[in-house]
Amino acid sequence: MNKEVSQAHQTSLLFEWTPLKGEKFLISVFLVGSVFLHAVAFYMFRIIYPPAIAVLPPPARVNVISPNSQEGQTLLQWIEAEDPALASATLRPADIRTRALPKLQHVPSYMIQEPKPKEAPPLDIVPAAPTAFPPGPVSVFGKSQEQAWARVPSRVSFSEELNTFGEAKFPPTQFAASSGEPPENVTFRVAVDAQGAIHYCFRLNSSGDSALDEQSRKWLVGCRFRPRALRSGDGGGADLVWGLATIEWGNDVAHPAHSPTPVEP
């Protein structure tokens, strides 16, 4: 029994080298089928659907138009005639400079459009009838306020050197002060000529109001003495007598009216 088992085990370990006929047939079928499939694929992708060929762009070329040939001259003449830039451009004459201003002729406006004269007003103007109550300020009738003090005019006193001329005649004037403060007496040094006129007038002090000083100086220059023949030793000059004139102010000096200052509540 053991001998038979050992023989069966030995026979199972040996290869059978006898060629099989069915395997050769299958290999041949596979080879033929592969060739057929390759032929069909080649026919489909090479003949029916040709491969896409990438075509490179042509190289850049530069064509130079030369006027040496007849075709070049014709093409250049056509380009010059059809150029829109020349039609819209303004060409300057050759004799005009680059920065020269154009010569423009002035054309007045009345040469283009004639002005129309204005119509005269109608001559048959009927004047309006005067009204019995014309517009105007309302007249107020009231009692005039009487001055509490008598009017005291301003006067001038001259020094002893001018007493020989007698009384002087003064022009009428109205003094107006620029402030409400009472002015002080002002003294002038004057020179009287032989005709009785004040030739020089110099202010020695001020009344406190420059406008009032100028008014008094003009008023003093306008006064006149009676003419007289001068004697030697009357004054500092050969034809003039120097002296002092002092103006004493009265209540005839007008002061500006001051509006009352509003009181804050």
C-alpha positions in Angstrom: 0.0 0.0 0.0 2.8 2.4 0.8 4.5 1.5 -2.4 1.5 2.5 -4.5 1.2 5.9 -2.7 4.8 6.7 -3.3 4.5 5.9 -7.0 1.4 8.2 -7.4 3.2 11.0 -5.5 6.2 10.7 -7.9 4.1 10.8 -11.0 2.3 14.1 -9.8 5.6 15.9 -9.6 6.6 15.4 -13.3 5.8 17.8 -16.1 4.0 16.7 -19.2 6.0 18.0 -22.2 3.6 16.8 -24.8 2.6 19.9 -27.0 -1.0 20.8 -27.0 -2.6 21.4 -30.5 -5.3 23.8 -29.2 -2.9 26.4 -27.9 -1.2 27.0 -31.3 -4.5 27.6 -32.9 -5.5 30.2 -30.3 -2.2 32.1 -30.7 -2.6 32.1 -34.4 -6.1 33.5 -34.1 -4.9 36.3 -31.8 -2.1 37.3 -34.1 -4.3 37.5 -37.2 -6.9 39.5 -35.2 -4.3 41.9 -34.0 -3.0 42.5 -37.5 -6.6 43.0 -38.8 -7.3 45.5 -36.0 -4.2 47.5 -36.7 -5.0 47.6 -40.4 -8.5 48.9 -39.6 -7.2 51.5 -37.3 -4.6 52.7 -39.8 -7.3 53.0 -42.4 -9.6 55.0 -40.2 -7.0 57.4 -38.7 -4.7 57.9 -41.6 -7.0 57.8 -44.7 -10.5 58.7 -43.6 -9.3 61.3 -40.9 -6.1 62.9 -42.1 -3.9 64.3 -39.3 -4.0 68.1 -38.6 -1.0 69.8 -39.9 0.1 73.1 -38.1 0.8 75.6 -40.8 3.3 78.3 -39.7 2.6 82.0 -40.6 4.4 83.4 -43.5 7.5 85.4 -42.7 7.1 89.2 -42.5 7.9 91.1 -45.6 8.5 94.8 -46.3 7.5 96.1 -49.7 9.2 99.4 -50.6 7.4 101.5 -53.1 10.0 103.1 -55.3 9.2 105.8 -57.8 11.6 104.4 -60.2 9.0 102.1 -61.8 5.8 103.1 -63.5 3.7 101.0 -61.1 5.4 102.7 -58.1 4.8 106.2 -59.5 1.1 105.4 -60.2 0.6 104.0 -56.7 2.3 107.1 -55.1 0.2 109.5 -57.1 -3.0 107.7 -56.1 -2.0 107.7 -52.4 -1.3 111.4 -52.5 -4.6 112.2 -54.2 -6.7 110.1 -51.8 -4.9 111.2 -48.6 -7.6 112.7 -46.3 -5.0 114.4 -44.1 -4.0 116.7 -46.9 -7.6 117.7 -47.6 -8.2 118.7 -43.9 -4.8 120.3 -43.2 -4.1 124.0 -43.6 -0.9 124.6 -45.6 1.0 127.8 -44.9 2.4 129.8 -47.8 6.2 129.5 -48.2 6.8 133.2 -47.7 5.1 133.3 -44.2 7.1 132.6 -41.1 6.2 129.9 -38.7 5.1 132.2 -35.8 3.7 135.0 -37.8 0.2 136.1 -37.0 -2.4 135.9 -39.8 -3.4 139.2 -41.4 -7.0 139.8 -40.4 -9.1 142.7 -41.6 -11.3 144.4 -39.1 -14.9 144.3 -40.1 -17.1 146.7 -38.1 -20.4 145.3 -36.8 -22.5 148.0 -38.5 -21.2 146.8 -41.9 -22.7 143.3 -41.3 -25.9 144.4 -39.6 -27.1 147.9 -40.0 -28.3 149.4 -36.7 -31.9 150.4 -36.4 -32.5 154.0 -35.3 -34.6 154.4 -32.2 -38.2 155.7 -32.6 -38.8 159.3 -31.5 -41.3 159.8 -28.7 -44.8 160.9 -29.8 -45.3 164.7 -30.2 -48.9 164.8 -28.9 -48.0 164.5 -25.2 -50.8 165.6 -23.0 -49.5 167.0 -19.7 -51.1 165.6 -16.6 -53.3 167.9 -14.7 -51.8 169.3 -11.5 -53.0 167.6 -8.4 -54.4 169.7 -5.5 -52.5 167.7 -3.0 -49.0 167.1 -4.4 -46.8 164.6 -2.5 -44.3 166.3 -0.2 -43.0 166.5 3.4 -45.6 167.3 6.1 -45.1 170.8 7.4 -44.9 170.9 11.1 -46.0 174.2 12.7 -44.5 174.7 16.1 -43.1 177.4 18.3 -39.5 178.2 17.7 -37.4 177.6 20.6 -36.0 180.9 21.9 -32.4 181.0 22.9 -31.8 181.1 26.6 -28.6 183.2 26.2 -28.0 186.2 24.0 -25.8 185.7 21.0 -22.2 186.7 21.7 -20.1 186.9 18.5 -16.5 186.0 18.4 -14.1 189.0 18.5 -10.5 189.8 17.7 -8.2 191.9 19.9 -5.0 193.3 18.2 -1.8 194.3 19.9 -0.6 197.9 20.4 1.5 197.8 17.2 -1.7 197.6 15.1 -3.8 200.1 17.0 -2.7 202.9 14.7 -4.7 201.3 11.8 -8.0 201.8 13.6 -10.8 199.3 13.5 -10.8 196.4 11.1 -13.7 195.3 8.9 -14.3 191.5 9.0 -16.1 189.4 6.4 -19.2 187.5 7.6 -18.5 183.9 8.4 -19.9 181.0 10.3 -17.5 179.0 12.5 -18.2 175.2 12.7 -16.3 173.1 15.1 -15.6 169.4 14.5 -16.0 168.4 18.1 -18.3 169.3 20.9 -15.5 170.6 23.2 -15.4 174.4 23.8 -12.5 175.9 21.8 -9.6 177.9 23.4 -8.5 181.3 22.3 -6.1 181.2 19.4 -3.3 183.8 18.7 -1.8 184.7 15.3 1.2 186.8 14.4 0.2 189.0 11.5 1.8 191.5 9.2 -0.3 194.4 7.8 0.9 196.3 4.6 0.3 199.9 3.7 -3.0 199.1 2.0 -4.5 197.7 5.3 -4.5 194.1 4.2 -3.0 191.3 6.3 0.0 190.1 4.2 1.3 187.3 6.6 -0.6 185.3 9.2 1.1 182.7 11.4 -0.6 180.7 14.1 1.2 180.7 17.5 -1.1 178.3 19.4 -4.1 176.0 18.7 -7.7 176.2 19.9 -7.8 172.4 20.1 -9.6 172.0 16.8 -7.6 172.0 13.6 -10.6 172.7 11.4 -11.6 175.7 13.6 -8.0 177.0 13.4 -8.0 177.0 9.6 -11.4 178.8 9.5 -10.2 181.5 11.9 -7.0 182.0 9.9 -9.0 182.5 6.7 -11.4 184.8 8.5 -8.5 186.9 9.9 -6.8 187.1 6.5 -10.0 188.4 5.0 -10.3 191.5 7.3 -9.2 195.0 6.1 -7.8 198.1 7.8 -7.9 201.6 6.5 -4.9 202.4 4.3 -2.3 204.7 5.8 1.3 205.8 5.1 3.8 204.0 7.2 6.5 205.8 9.2 9.9 204.5 10.0 10.0 202.5 13.1 6.3 201.3 12.9 7.3 197.7 12.4 10.1 195.2 11.7 10.0 195.8 7.9 10.0 198.8 5.6 6.4 198.3 4.3 4.9 195.9 6.9 3.8 196.3 10.5 3.9 193.2 12.6 1.6 192.5 15.6 -0.5 189.9 17.4 -4.1 189.1 16.9 -6.0 187.0 19.5 -9.4 185.5 18.7 -11.8 185.2 21.6 -14.6 182.7 20.8 -18.2 183.5 21.5 -21.3 181.3 21.4 -21.6 181.6 17.6 -19.5 178.5 17.0 -21.6 175.7 15.7 -21.0 172.3 17.2 -22.0 168.9 15.7 -25.2 167.4 17.0 -24.4 164.2 18.9 -27.0 161.4 18.7 -27.9 160.0 22.1 -26.0 156.8 22.9 -28.4 153.8 23.3 -28.4 152.3 26.8 -28.1 148.6 27.0 -30.8 146.9 29.1 
